[in-house]
Amino acid sequence: GESVGLHLPTLSVQEGDNSIINCAYSNSASDYFIWYKQESGKGPQFIIDIRSNMDKRQGQRVTVLLNKTVKHLSLQIAATQPGDSAVYFCAENRGTGNQFYFGTGTSLTVIP
Amino acid sequence: GAGVSQSPSNKVTEKGKDVELRCDPISGHTALYWYRQSLGQGLEFLIYFQGNSAPDKSGLPSDRFSAERTGGSVSTLTIQRTQQEDSAVYLCASSKPIAAEQYFGPGTRLTVT
């Protein structure tokens, strides 16, 4: 399943399917991006990051894709599991300081 | 090792009272951030510390909000004369170098009645 993070904040997928969570950012000067996962009642946890000199980065079951031309970031989760159910946030650093700007988040629900 | 800790985990206060929220960052992390998260919303940046100084206070919503950090470690976020709209989860994060991965605490859930 796919979501456009800011417009469709809820995504439901079947266990075992792949998930794609999207994030649009606004500042072309942004040069560092992080995806966070936030489970209910907990603080956000780092999943994966990518710098603007890369288009793709892979982790364990997760891949982040960066398209600087259209200022778009996506998180792909392979073989989604019930433990992946959480809210996912993208965060961008605009290269001029230390503040990260967070997206509104996408709630992922995995259906067993 | 120990992560970021915050206290209290929950705080219920009456409108008009002052509250103090505490954050203990990971040892050695020089950068410390405070965020506010309302129910079902994203993270709203409040303030950032590098060491004991706060070069960016741009996110503090009003002069009722203030924060300090001592010894390059513990930070306290103070909200004076609390209002109902202050009800939210207040998250603290720390990082080693600046503009790097932030490690978040579990948050303090503030409810103003």
Backbone of each chain as ProteinMPNN parsed JSONL, in Angstrom:
{"seq_chain_A": "GESVGLHLPTLSVQEGDNSIINCAYSNSASDYFIWYKQESGKGPQFIIDIRSNMDKRQGQRVTVLLNKTVKHLSLQIAATQPGDSAVYFCAENRGTGNQFYFGTGTSLTVIP", "coords_chain_A": {"N_chain_A": [[0.824, -1.2, 0.0], [0.255, 2.397, -0.399], [0.897, 5.733, 0.723], [0.253, 9.175, 0.743], [1.865, 11.169, 2.692], [1.064, 13.696, 3.945], [-1.552, 14.077, 3.135], [-3.042, 11.74, 3.278], [-3.124, 10.447, 6.074], [-3.322, 7.901, 7.193], [-2.55, 4.525, 6.82], [-3.234, 1.271, 5.827], [-2.14, -2.054, 5.74], [-1.782, -5.418, 4.599], [-0.388, -8.032, 6.502], [2.843, -9.039, 5.62], [2.79, -7.872, 3.127], [4.339, -5.238, 1.151], [5.08, -1.942, 2.299], [4.651, 1.496, 1.576], [5.541, 4.629, 2.514], [5.06, 8.012, 2.177], [6.562, 11.273, 1.882], [6.56, 14.714, 1.579], [8.753, 17.394, 1.164], [9.598, 20.852, 1.711], [11.739, 22.588, 1.407], [14.337, 23.327, -0.671], [16.923, 23.485, 0.145], [17.3, 21.627, 2.07], [19.263, 19.059, 3.434], [19.609, 16.744, 4.799], [17.965, 13.928, 5.963], [15.687, 12.169, 8.012], [13.993, 9.23, 8.955], [11.582, 8.453, 11.344], [10.128, 6.202, 13.716], [7.234, 5.954, 15.619], [5.889, 4.398, 18.262], [2.879, 3.692, 20.065], [2.569, 5.668, 22.922], [5.262, 6.037, 23.243], [8.453, 7.674, 22.655], [9.675, 8.996, 19.499], [11.61, 6.817, 17.389], [14.705, 6.349, 15.788], [14.894, 5.261, 12.422], [16.065, 5.179, 9.797], [18.39, 7.066, 7.876], [19.217, 9.61, 5.413], [21.391, 11.361, 3.278], [21.615, 14.306, 1.227], [23.22, 13.832, -0.922], [22.741, 11.369, -1.837], [20.545, 8.974, -3.406], [19.262, 6.774, -2.597], [18.971, 4.554, 0.126], [19.591, 1.675, 2.008], [18.318, -0.352, 4.643], [17.782, -2.771, 7.181], [15.176, -4.48, 6.022], [14.066, -2.042, 5.372], [13.935, 0.741, 3.134], [15.01, 3.852, 2.029], [14.094, 6.356, -0.185], [15.098, 9.13, -2.064], [14.061, 11.885, -3.801], [15.216, 14.56, -5.13], [14.525, 16.322, -7.05], [11.751, 16.622, -7.127], [11.386, 17.059, -4.513], [10.798, 14.945, -2.642], [10.35, 12.234, -0.459], [10.571, 8.854, 0.432], [9.623, 5.994, 2.368], [10.175, 2.66, 2.354], [8.91, -0.359, 3.433], [9.663, -3.653, 3.675], [7.914, -6.753, 3.484], [5.903, -6.35, 5.563], [5.274, -6.345, 9.047], [3.256, -7.122, 11.981], [4.451, -5.783, 14.14], [5.386, -3.517, 12.971], [3.436, -1.668, 12.994], [2.689, 1.616, 13.631], [3.264, 5.169, 14.036], [4.785, 6.982, 11.495], [7.313, 9.289, 10.937], [8.774, 11.737, 8.843], [11.729, 13.677, 8.898], [13.404, 16.702, 8.279], [16.502, 18.333, 7.808], [17.444, 21.586, 7.312], [19.858, 22.496, 6.62], [20.908, 24.848, 7.608], [21.211, 25.023, 10.257], [20.48, 23.523, 13.399], [18.005, 22.561, 13.737], [15.434, 20.239, 13.233], [12.8, 19.657, 11.005], [9.686, 18.308, 11.3], [7.452, 16.129, 9.575], [3.844, 15.663, 9.419], [3.251, 13.071, 9.95], [2.458, 9.594, 9.365], [0.123, 7.146, 9.952], [0.592, 3.8, 10.304], [-1.038, 0.78, 9.936], [-0.911, -2.613, 10.437], [-2.462, -5.377, 9.184], [-3.197, -8.472, 10.474]], "CA_chain_A": [[0.0, 0.0, 0.0], [0.972, 3.663, -0.464], [0.237, 6.883, 1.311], [0.851, 10.5, 0.624], [1.855, 11.413, 4.126], [0.35, 14.833, 4.494], [-2.943, 14.103, 2.71], [-3.643, 10.498, 3.706], [-2.282, 10.106, 7.21], [-3.538, 6.535, 7.658], [-2.256, 3.492, 5.831], [-3.436, -0.101, 6.309], [-1.589, -3.055, 4.832], [-1.825, -6.803, 5.047], [0.886, -8.591, 6.947], [3.59, -9.668, 4.547], [2.881, -6.967, 1.98], [5.274, -4.13, 1.278], [4.465, -0.647, 2.603], [5.368, 2.69, 1.117], [5.097, 5.843, 3.195], [5.612, 9.145, 1.438], [6.742, 12.534, 2.592], [6.993, 15.81, 0.725], [9.381, 18.47, 1.918], [9.373, 22.114, 1.006], [12.919, 23.433, 1.272], [15.335, 22.708, -1.544], [18.219, 23.502, 0.824], [17.374, 20.512, 3.029], [20.335, 18.175, 2.994], [19.714, 15.549, 5.631], [16.606, 13.496, 6.249], [15.597, 11.012, 8.907], [12.688, 8.628, 9.213], [11.388, 7.987, 12.71], [8.958, 5.377, 14.011], [6.744, 6.226, 16.962], [4.861, 3.487, 18.757], [1.967, 4.321, 21.011], [3.077, 5.9, 24.269], [6.724, 6.126, 23.263], [9.058, 8.704, 21.832], [10.106, 8.519, 18.174], [12.869, 6.084, 17.3], [15.386, 6.421, 14.499], [14.836, 4.085, 11.557], [17.067, 5.265, 8.754], [18.617, 8.439, 7.427], [19.814, 9.751, 4.09], [21.884, 12.709, 2.983], [21.128, 14.749, -0.075], [24.1, 13.377, -2.002], [22.338, 10.001, -2.133], [19.175, 8.803, -3.87], [18.679, 5.562, -2.019], [19.736, 3.932, 1.199], [18.873, 0.489, 2.478], [18.603, -0.92, 5.94], [17.165, -4.089, 7.321], [13.76, -4.443, 5.593], [13.637, -0.687, 5.032], [14.671, 1.466, 2.107], [14.585, 5.236, 1.876], [14.36, 6.918, -1.506], [15.076, 10.582, -2.062], [13.964, 12.518, -5.12], [15.424, 15.984, -4.848], [13.9, 17.126, -8.108], [10.377, 16.931, -6.726], [11.403, 17.215, -3.054], [9.973, 13.845, -2.158], [11.061, 11.212, 0.305], [9.686, 7.727, 0.742], [10.123, 4.889, 3.193], [9.611, 1.382, 1.944], [9.086, -1.436, 4.406], [9.423, -4.942, 3.024], [7.298, -7.819, 4.285], [5.436, -5.649, 6.758], [4.897, -7.2, 10.168], [2.418, -6.415, 12.966], [5.292, -4.899, 14.944], [5.663, -2.287, 12.226], [2.334, -0.74, 13.216], [3.188, 2.782, 14.364], [3.238, 6.393, 13.251], [6.087, 7.219, 10.896], [7.576, 10.695, 10.655], [10.005, 12.147, 8.19], [12.289, 14.91, 9.454], [14.403, 17.282, 7.396], [17.378, 19.376, 8.302], [17.494, 22.518, 6.197], [21.237, 22.822, 6.299], [21.352, 26.134, 8.142], [21.27, 24.97, 11.717], [20.352, 22.243, 14.066], [16.609, 22.212, 13.907], [14.812, 19.332, 12.292], [11.387, 19.919, 10.786], [9.004, 17.026, 11.203], [6.18, 16.026, 8.897], [2.721, 15.409, 10.318], [3.218, 11.665, 10.294], [1.537, 8.649, 8.737], [-0.167, 6.022, 10.844], [0.589, 2.518, 9.59], [-1.672, -0.34, 10.644], [-0.677, -3.879, 9.752], [-3.576, -6.294, 9.436], [-2.648, -9.841, 10.501]], "C_chain_A": [[0.857, 1.247, 0.0], [0.207, 4.744, 0.279], [0.958, 8.145, 0.879], [0.729, 11.107, 2.0], [0.964, 12.541, 4.573], [-1.125, 14.787, 4.173], [-3.686, 12.857, 3.139], [-2.825, 9.98, 4.873], [-2.442, 8.702, 7.738], [-3.313, 5.561, 6.525], [-2.455, 2.135, 6.478], [-2.906, -1.077, 5.276], [-1.745, -4.433, 5.447], [-0.429, -7.247, 5.467], [1.567, -9.304, 5.786], [3.707, -8.824, 3.289], [3.967, -5.923, 2.222], [4.498, -2.833, 1.532], [5.318, 0.469, 2.032], [4.743, 3.891, 1.799], [5.813, 7.019, 2.555], [5.676, 10.41, 2.276], [7.219, 13.57, 1.582], [7.646, 16.863, 1.597], [9.41, 19.726, 1.066], [10.644, 22.874, 0.672], [13.998, 22.739, 0.453], [16.731, 22.699, -0.918], [18.362, 22.359, 1.829], [18.366, 19.476, 2.54], [20.478, 16.913, 3.826], [18.313, 15.206, 6.09], [16.645, 12.249, 7.122], [14.157, 10.532, 8.932], [12.669, 8.115, 10.646], [10.121, 7.148, 12.789], [8.528, 5.678, 15.443], [5.619, 5.261, 17.309], [4.06, 4.193, 19.843], [2.6, 4.454, 22.385], [4.584, 6.019, 24.38], [7.202, 7.305, 22.446], [9.46, 8.133, 20.481], [11.455, 7.814, 18.24], [13.404, 6.168, 15.889], [15.209, 5.12, 13.72], [15.996, 4.107, 10.58], [17.233, 6.716, 8.357], [19.219, 8.434, 6.023], [20.26, 11.192, 3.905], [21.566, 13.036, 1.537], [22.035, 14.342, -1.226], [23.811, 11.926, -2.395], [20.896, 9.996, -2.626], [18.469, 7.675, -3.136], [19.586, 5.064, -0.909], [18.913, 2.783, 1.75], [19.316, 0.101, 3.863], [18.001, -2.303, 5.992], [15.662, -3.953, 7.086], [13.26, -3.043, 5.248], [14.556, -0.08, 3.986], [14.134, 2.885, 2.08], [15.024, 5.707, 0.493], [14.195, 8.429, -1.429], [15.049, 11.091, -3.494], [14.032, 14.016, -4.908], [14.741, 16.862, -5.878], [12.5, 17.549, -7.708], [10.247, 17.061, -5.218], [10.48, 16.185, -2.396], [10.852, 12.769, -1.545], [10.095, 10.062, 0.541], [10.414, 6.699, 1.589], [9.414, 3.63, 2.745], [9.939, 0.342, 3.003], [8.725, -2.741, 3.718], [8.805, -5.931, 4.01], [6.823, -7.282, 5.628], [4.905, -6.618, 7.805], [4.033, -6.425, 11.153], [3.213, -5.451, 13.844], [5.671, -3.611, 14.25], [4.542, -1.263, 12.406], [2.792, 0.394, 14.128], [2.893, 4.014, 13.518], [4.656, 6.666, 12.764], [6.207, 8.691, 10.518], [8.832, 10.832, 9.808], [10.446, 13.465, 8.826], [13.378, 15.406, 8.517], [15.225, 18.308, 8.135], [17.679, 20.298, 7.135], [18.872, 23.097, 5.956], [21.758, 24.111, 6.881], [21.472, 26.115, 9.652], [20.994, 23.586, 12.209], [18.919, 21.758, 14.198], [16.171, 21.254, 12.818], [13.323, 19.677, 12.204], [10.697, 18.59, 10.506], [7.724, 17.145, 10.379], [5.083, 15.669, 9.886], [2.585, 13.939, 10.675], [2.186, 10.875, 9.527], [1.366, 7.474, 9.679], [-0.277, 4.743, 10.028], [-0.044, 1.452, 10.474], [-1.468, -1.594, 9.814], [-1.76, -4.859, 10.17], [-3.055, -7.726, 9.381], [-3.355, -10.749, 9.495]], "O_chain_A": [[2.037, 1.196, 0.348], [-1.011, 4.654, 0.436], [2.172, 8.135, 0.679], [-0.352, 11.508, 2.429], [0.173, 12.365, 5.5], [-1.909, 15.414, 4.885], [-4.897, 12.929, 3.349], [-1.927, 9.159, 4.686], [-1.737, 8.336, 8.678], [-3.815, 5.742, 5.416], [-1.912, 1.868, 7.55], [-3.186, -0.947, 4.084], [-1.829, -4.583, 6.666], [0.572, -6.876, 4.854], [0.939, -10.077, 5.063], [4.611, -9.029, 2.479], [4.447, -5.748, 3.341], [3.388, -2.659, 1.03], [6.547, 0.39, 2.012], [3.543, 4.134, 1.667], [7.035, 7.01, 2.413], [4.937, 10.579, 3.246], [8.161, 13.331, 0.827], [7.132, 17.185, 2.668], [9.263, 19.665, -0.154], [10.65, 23.708, -0.233], [14.507, 21.688, 0.842], [17.619, 21.99, -1.391], [19.445, 22.154, 2.378], [18.325, 19.059, 1.382], [21.373, 16.103, 3.583], [17.565, 16.07, 6.548], [17.52, 11.395, 6.982], [13.221, 11.332, 8.931], [13.594, 7.444, 11.102], [9.17, 7.353, 12.035], [9.345, 5.662, 16.364], [4.538, 5.307, 16.722], [4.517, 5.162, 20.45], [3.105, 3.481, 22.945], [5.127, 6.095, 25.482], [6.455, 7.867, 21.645], [9.574, 6.917, 20.331], [12.323, 8.167, 19.039], [12.656, 6.07, 14.917], [15.35, 4.026, 14.267], [16.807, 3.182, 10.534], [16.301, 7.509, 8.493], [19.665, 7.403, 5.52], [19.578, 12.124, 4.33], [21.285, 12.15, 0.73], [21.66, 14.492, -2.389], [24.543, 11.331, -3.184], [20.119, 10.897, -2.309], [17.24, 7.629, -3.066], [20.811, 5.145, -1.001], [17.701, 2.897, 1.936], [20.489, 0.198, 4.224], [17.743, -2.924, 4.961], [14.963, -3.354, 7.903], [12.101, -2.897, 4.86], [15.759, -0.338, 3.947], [12.92, 3.09, 2.106], [16.158, 5.488, 0.067], [13.263, 8.934, -0.803], [15.92, 10.759, -4.298], [13.042, 14.658, -4.555], [14.417, 18.018, -5.602], [12.104, 18.694, -7.923], [9.138, 17.162, -4.693], [9.525, 16.525, -1.698], [11.931, 12.445, -2.042], [8.918, 10.289, 0.821], [11.635, 6.556, 1.532], [8.185, 3.557, 2.76], [11.089, 0.185, 3.413], [7.605, -2.907, 3.234], [9.128, -5.941, 5.197], [7.286, -7.709, 6.686], [4.192, -7.573, 7.496], [4.069, -5.194, 11.164], [2.693, -4.411, 14.246], [6.221, -2.706, 14.877], [4.693, -0.108, 12.008], [3.227, 0.16, 15.256], [2.341, 3.913, 12.423], [5.612, 6.587, 13.536], [5.328, 9.26, 9.871], [9.824, 10.136, 10.025], [9.612, 14.269, 9.242], [14.182, 14.618, 8.019], [14.72, 19.054, 8.975], [18.122, 19.842, 6.081], [19.042, 24.053, 5.199], [22.924, 24.452, 6.681], [21.812, 27.134, 10.253], [21.243, 22.598, 11.519], [18.664, 20.67, 14.713], [16.491, 21.431, 11.642], [12.678, 19.952, 13.215], [11.076, 17.851, 9.597], [7.004, 18.139, 10.474], [5.358, 15.403, 11.056], [1.868, 13.599, 11.616], [1.168, 11.412, 9.091], [2.341, 6.883, 10.144], [-1.143, 4.624, 9.162], [0.367, 1.251, 11.617], [-1.811, -1.633, 8.633], [-1.948, -5.133, 11.356], [-2.528, -8.152, 8.354], [-3.02, -11.929, 9.386]]}, "seq_chain_B": "GAGVSQSPSNKVTEKGKDVELRCDPISGHTALYWYRQSLGQGLEFLIYFQGNSAPDKSGLPSDRFSAERTGGSVSTLTIQRTQQEDSAVYLCASSKPIAAEQYFGPGTRLTVT", "coords_chain_B": {"N_chain_B": [[23.31, 1.228, 27.037], [22.047, 3.913, 29.187], [19.137, 5.602, 28.115], [17.496, 8.598, 26.951], [15.854, 10.207, 29.537], [12.765, 11.246, 31.006], [10.886, 13.252, 33.25], [8.0, 14.327, 35.137], [6.315, 11.274, 34.071], [3.664, 11.542, 33.602], [1.555, 14.342, 34.077], [-0.863, 16.082, 35.734], [-2.472, 19.092, 35.971], [-3.903, 22.076, 37.352], [-5.543, 24.674, 35.593], [-3.741, 27.658, 35.257], [-1.758, 27.09, 37.068], [1.809, 26.62, 37.616], [4.177, 24.538, 35.889], [6.891, 22.199, 35.887], [8.988, 20.476, 33.748], [11.178, 17.793, 33.311], [14.264, 16.82, 31.786], [16.621, 14.336, 31.202], [19.394, 13.985, 29.408], [21.2, 11.737, 27.155], [24.338, 10.756, 28.357], [27.069, 12.795, 27.538], [25.962, 13.795, 25.241], [25.733, 16.726, 23.514], [23.835, 18.346, 22.383], [20.472, 19.307, 22.877], [16.986, 18.984, 22.665], [13.662, 20.273, 22.787], [10.345, 19.285, 22.177], [6.875, 19.581, 21.284], [3.987, 17.62, 21.254], [0.839, 17.348, 20.138], [-2.28, 15.554, 20.476], [-2.421, 13.071, 18.078], [-0.952, 14.554, 16.31], [1.923, 16.008, 14.592], [5.384, 16.656, 15.477], [6.136, 19.536, 17.233], [8.552, 21.901, 17.185], [10.213, 23.336, 19.952], [12.474, 24.427, 21.457], [16.054, 24.569, 21.375], [19.132, 23.423, 22.666], [22.606, 23.966, 22.768], [25.127, 22.742, 24.453], [24.954, 24.671, 27.343], [23.672, 26.822, 26.339], [21.036, 28.429, 24.499], [20.644, 28.653, 21.34], [18.502, 28.754, 19.654], [15.4, 29.703, 20.144], [13.089, 29.887, 18.904], [10.771, 28.434, 18.671], [9.269, 28.535, 20.986], [6.062, 28.937, 22.248], [4.925, 31.083, 23.665], [5.543, 33.739, 26.071], [5.132, 32.479, 28.4], [6.425, 30.16, 28.424], [9.525, 28.714, 29.188], [12.945, 27.64, 29.262], [15.754, 25.927, 30.604], [19.161, 24.852, 30.843], [21.519, 23.094, 32.638], [24.949, 22.622, 33.498], [25.478, 21.423, 31.117], [23.887, 19.254, 30.88], [21.207, 18.158, 32.393], [17.951, 19.352, 31.596], [15.331, 21.72, 32.039], [12.001, 22.364, 31.354], [9.797, 24.94, 31.704], [6.492, 25.855, 32.29], [4.514, 28.517, 32.746], [1.572, 29.636, 34.461], [-0.386, 27.788, 33.366], [-2.408, 26.841, 30.55], [-5.348, 25.396, 29.069], [-4.841, 24.73, 26.437], [-2.222, 24.06, 26.522], [-2.035, 21.437, 27.021], [-0.566, 18.443, 26.162], [1.846, 16.104, 24.815], [5.093, 16.371, 25.9], [8.142, 16.178, 24.472], [11.533, 15.278, 24.78], [14.735, 15.368, 23.313], [18.057, 14.225, 22.566], [21.29, 14.721, 21.093], [24.497, 13.732, 19.735], [26.639, 15.03, 17.932], [25.76, 18.159, 16.374], [22.837, 18.527, 14.291], [22.286, 15.806, 13.779], [21.306, 12.361, 14.226], [18.657, 12.199, 16.484], [17.967, 11.19, 19.767], [15.178, 10.187, 21.414], [13.307, 10.833, 24.409], [10.747, 9.248, 26.472], [8.734, 11.036, 26.835], [6.619, 13.509, 28.454], [3.385, 13.494, 29.526], [1.221, 16.058, 29.615], [-1.583, 17.309, 31.197], [-3.911, 19.772, 31.374], [-6.337, 20.923, 33.448]], "CA_chain_B": [[23.415, 2.305, 28.008], [20.802, 4.595, 29.506], [18.65, 6.513, 27.091], [16.98, 9.87, 27.437], [14.746, 10.017, 30.474], [11.973, 12.437, 31.279], [10.008, 13.127, 34.414], [7.279, 13.076, 35.354], [5.778, 10.679, 32.845], [2.346, 12.142, 33.478], [1.323, 15.459, 34.979], [-2.168, 16.727, 35.642], [-2.404, 20.334, 36.722], [-5.045, 22.972, 37.173], [-5.302, 25.876, 34.811], [-3.169, 28.759, 36.009], [-0.603, 26.66, 37.845], [3.074, 26.465, 36.903], [4.697, 23.175, 35.883], [8.276, 21.999, 35.453], [9.227, 19.177, 33.126], [12.62, 17.553, 33.377], [14.847, 15.923, 30.782], [17.999, 13.888, 31.405], [19.848, 13.473, 28.109], [22.252, 10.721, 27.168], [25.615, 11.32, 28.783], [27.969, 13.139, 26.439], [25.24, 14.463, 24.161], [25.829, 18.162, 23.75], [22.642, 19.019, 21.878], [19.233, 18.888, 23.536], [15.827, 19.583, 21.998], [12.321, 20.077, 23.325], [9.256, 19.312, 21.212], [5.529, 19.369, 21.82], [3.18, 16.806, 20.348], [-0.562, 17.264, 20.502], [-2.863, 14.266, 20.129], [-2.556, 12.79, 16.657], [-0.24, 15.545, 15.503], [3.365, 15.87, 14.469], [6.212, 17.251, 16.507], [6.319, 20.98, 17.137], [9.826, 22.286, 17.791], [10.098, 24.403, 20.936], [13.747, 25.068, 21.78], [17.239, 23.736, 21.188], [20.315, 23.802, 23.44], [23.938, 23.45, 22.477], [25.681, 22.982, 25.778], [23.981, 25.336, 28.214], [23.065, 27.98, 25.69], [19.907, 28.124, 23.621], [20.725, 29.537, 20.182], [17.251, 28.785, 18.902], [14.218, 29.662, 21.007], [12.041, 30.39, 18.026], [9.547, 27.661, 18.736], [8.504, 28.707, 22.221], [4.799, 29.533, 21.798], [4.603, 32.338, 24.349], [6.498, 34.046, 27.147], [4.868, 31.628, 29.567], [7.314, 29.01, 28.28], [10.951, 28.97, 29.297], [13.721, 26.419, 29.473], [17.151, 26.116, 30.95], [19.977, 23.645, 30.905], [22.644, 23.335, 33.536], [26.032, 21.641, 33.454], [25.48, 20.723, 29.835], [23.209, 17.974, 31.024], [19.776, 18.184, 32.655], [17.198, 20.518, 31.154], [13.997, 21.879, 32.603], [11.052, 23.189, 30.603], [8.831, 25.485, 32.652], [5.32, 26.51, 31.721], [3.851, 29.303, 33.79], [0.139, 29.959, 34.269], [-0.789, 26.848, 32.312], [-3.704, 26.949, 29.895], [-5.797, 24.097, 28.567], [-4.203, 24.443, 25.15], [-0.869, 23.55, 26.759], [-2.123, 19.975, 27.166], [0.134, 17.771, 25.061], [3.021, 15.342, 25.242], [6.324, 17.139, 25.718], [9.23, 15.253, 24.187], [12.903, 15.772, 24.82], [15.666, 14.55, 22.533], [19.442, 14.688, 22.616], [22.143, 14.178, 20.044], [25.915, 13.911, 19.999], [26.968, 16.262, 17.231], [24.541, 18.835, 15.962], [22.257, 18.079, 13.023], [22.453, 14.365, 13.646], [20.217, 11.581, 14.78], [18.221, 12.56, 17.821], [17.429, 10.116, 20.595], [14.043, 10.753, 22.124], [12.791, 10.267, 25.63], [9.368, 8.742, 26.356], [7.785, 12.135, 26.881], [5.773, 13.818, 29.611], [2.019, 13.84, 29.107], [0.692, 17.137, 30.448], [-3.013, 17.568, 31.083], [-4.322, 20.958, 32.123], [-7.792, 20.821, 33.644]], "C_chain_B": [[22.085, 2.992, 28.231], [20.427, 5.531, 28.38], [18.244, 7.821, 27.707], [15.825, 9.573, 28.389], [14.055, 11.34, 30.735], [11.103, 12.189, 32.507], [9.226, 14.415, 34.61], [6.804, 12.479, 34.034], [4.391, 11.23, 32.552], [2.207, 13.267, 34.489], [-0.059, 16.035, 34.703], [-2.113, 17.961, 36.526], [-3.632, 21.174, 36.44], [-4.627, 24.189, 36.355], [-4.787, 26.989, 35.723], [-1.961, 28.397, 36.854], [0.65, 26.611, 36.969], [3.495, 24.996, 36.955], [6.15, 23.184, 35.407], [8.423, 20.584, 34.933], [10.738, 18.999, 33.008], [13.058, 16.575, 32.294], [16.294, 15.624, 31.168], [18.493, 13.291, 30.098], [20.849, 12.338, 28.279], [23.589, 11.393, 27.501], [26.518, 11.578, 27.579], [27.285, 13.798, 25.261], [25.189, 15.958, 24.44], [24.582, 18.921, 23.306], [21.4, 18.435, 22.541], [18.084, 19.679, 22.946], [14.565, 19.311, 22.82], [11.307, 20.218, 22.191], [7.941, 19.162, 21.958], [4.738, 18.588, 20.78], [1.757, 16.739, 20.886], [-1.135, 15.971, 19.953], [-3.013, 14.122, 18.624], [-1.831, 13.755, 15.742], [1.245, 15.228, 15.414], [4.083, 16.566, 15.602], [6.414, 18.737, 16.236], [7.592, 21.354, 17.889], [9.61, 23.433, 18.782], [11.414, 25.152, 21.114], [14.87, 24.053, 21.633], [18.371, 24.298, 22.035], [21.552, 23.187, 22.818], [24.758, 23.76, 23.728], [24.606, 23.594, 26.657], [23.269, 26.511, 27.554], [22.0, 27.537, 24.689], [19.931, 29.056, 22.413], [19.423, 29.656, 19.408], [16.08, 28.598, 19.852], [12.969, 29.977, 20.205], [10.725, 29.656, 18.155], [8.736, 27.84, 20.002], [7.227, 29.479, 21.911], [4.429, 30.838, 22.48], [5.628, 32.573, 25.447], [6.192, 33.283, 28.425], [5.803, 30.41, 29.567], [8.762, 29.46, 28.418], [11.657, 27.648, 29.536], [15.137, 26.793, 29.845], [17.846, 24.76, 30.961], [21.196, 23.974, 31.735], [23.673, 22.22, 33.404], [26.091, 20.867, 32.156], [24.754, 19.409, 29.878], [21.71, 18.186, 31.176], [19.152, 19.484, 32.149], [15.822, 20.511, 31.791], [13.193, 22.801, 31.709], [9.979, 23.635, 31.589], [7.706, 26.165, 31.89], [4.615, 27.223, 32.868], [2.388, 29.531, 33.428], [-0.446, 29.087, 33.154], [-2.212, 27.099, 31.832], [-4.08, 25.577, 29.351], [-5.127, 23.738, 27.241], [-2.752, 23.983, 25.289], [-0.864, 22.025, 26.906], [-1.537, 19.3, 25.933], [1.16, 16.826, 25.673], [4.255, 16.171, 24.922], [7.49, 16.153, 25.621], [10.567, 15.965, 24.234], [13.76, 14.827, 23.994], [17.07, 15.094, 22.711], [20.207, 14.071, 21.464], [23.58, 14.535, 20.336], [26.457, 15.124, 19.249], [25.671, 16.944, 16.841], [24.095, 18.283, 14.611], [22.525, 16.612, 12.772], [21.274, 13.677, 14.302], [19.918, 11.977, 16.225], [17.638, 11.34, 18.52], [16.36, 10.726, 21.499], [13.776, 10.04, 23.445], [11.347, 9.831, 25.439], [8.32, 9.838, 26.426], [7.122, 12.312, 28.235], [4.403, 14.215, 29.075], [1.461, 14.846, 30.092], [-0.787, 17.324, 30.155], [-3.361, 18.742, 31.978], [-5.841, 20.948, 32.224], [-8.418, 22.177, 33.996]], "O_chain_B": [[21.105, 2.696, 27.548], [21.284, 6.171, 27.769], [18.6, 8.124, 28.846], [14.934, 8.783, 28.076], [14.669, 12.406, 30.693], [10.651, 11.072, 32.761], [9.727, 15.492, 34.286], [6.892, 13.129, 32.993], [3.997, 11.367, 31.394], [2.683, 13.161, 35.62], [-0.375, 16.423, 33.578], [-1.748, 17.877, 37.699], [-4.306, 21.005, 35.424], [-3.49, 24.655, 36.436], [-5.32, 27.227, 36.807], [-1.224, 29.274, 37.306], [0.562, 26.566, 35.742], [3.214, 24.294, 37.926], [6.572, 24.049, 34.639], [8.034, 19.619, 35.591], [11.468, 19.925, 32.655], [12.339, 15.642, 31.936], [17.085, 16.531, 31.425], [18.06, 12.204, 29.714], [21.282, 12.024, 29.388], [23.911, 12.461, 26.982], [26.708, 10.713, 26.724], [27.957, 14.312, 24.367], [24.671, 16.397, 25.467], [24.309, 20.015, 23.799], [21.294, 17.224, 22.737], [18.185, 20.89, 22.749], [14.426, 18.266, 23.455], [11.389, 21.127, 21.365], [7.893, 18.689, 23.094], [4.814, 18.864, 19.583], [1.499, 16.158, 21.94], [-0.546, 15.356, 19.064], [-3.653, 14.948, 17.972], [-2.07, 13.772, 14.535], [1.75, 14.313, 16.065], [3.464, 17.011, 16.568], [6.815, 19.134, 15.142], [7.687, 21.142, 19.098], [8.902, 24.393, 18.476], [11.466, 26.37, 20.943], [14.663, 22.846, 21.751], [18.548, 25.514, 22.111], [21.542, 22.032, 22.394], [25.043, 24.922, 24.016], [23.481, 23.097, 26.713], [22.373, 27.117, 28.142], [22.053, 26.445, 24.122], [19.32, 30.124, 22.441], [19.263, 30.565, 18.594], [15.8, 27.489, 20.307], [11.92, 30.295, 20.765], [9.675, 30.187, 17.793], [7.614, 27.34, 20.085], [7.3, 30.578, 21.361], [3.678, 31.629, 21.91], [6.471, 31.72, 25.72], [6.905, 33.42, 29.42], [5.948, 29.724, 30.579], [9.17, 30.464, 27.834], [11.046, 26.666, 29.957], [15.648, 27.841, 29.45], [17.226, 23.702, 31.069], [21.827, 25.015, 31.549], [23.336, 21.05, 33.226], [26.679, 19.788, 32.091], [24.964, 18.543, 29.029], [21.013, 18.374, 30.179], [19.738, 20.561, 32.258], [15.23, 19.462, 32.047], [13.647, 23.888, 31.349], [9.332, 22.807, 32.23], [7.94, 26.947, 30.969], [4.179, 26.597, 33.835], [2.02, 29.609, 32.256], [-0.933, 29.589, 32.141], [-3.089, 27.508, 32.593], [-3.225, 24.705, 29.195], [-4.878, 22.564, 26.966], [-2.126, 23.57, 24.313], [0.198, 21.402, 26.912], [-1.962, 19.557, 24.806], [1.318, 16.762, 26.892], [4.43, 16.621, 23.789], [7.779, 15.405, 26.555], [10.706, 17.103, 23.786], [13.528, 13.618, 23.983], [17.255, 16.282, 22.975], [19.823, 13.032, 20.927], [23.873, 15.482, 21.065], [26.714, 16.155, 19.87], [24.596, 16.357, 16.968], [24.872, 17.658, 13.888], [22.942, 16.223, 11.681], [20.375, 14.314, 14.852], [20.815, 12.074, 17.062], [16.903, 10.558, 17.918], [16.623, 11.665, 22.25], [13.983, 8.834, 23.585], [10.78, 10.021, 24.364], [7.152, 9.606, 26.115], [7.072, 11.391, 29.049], [4.276, 15.145, 28.278], [1.251, 14.53, 31.263], [-1.189, 17.479, 29.002], [-3.134, 18.709, 33.188], [-6.542, 20.963, 31.212], [-9.631, 22.265, 34.192]]}, "name": "protein", "num_of_chains": 2, "seq": "GESVGLHLPTLSVQEGDNSIINCAYSNSASDYFIWYKQESGKGPQFIIDIRSNMDKRQGQRVTVLLNKTVKHLSLQIAATQPGDSAVYFCAENRGTGNQFYFGTGTSLTVIPGAGVSQSPSNKVTEKGKDVELRCDPISGHTALYWYRQSLGQGLEFLIYFQGNSAPDKSGLPSDRFSAERTGGSVSTLTIQRTQQEDSAVYLCASSKPIAAEQYFGPGTRLTVT"}
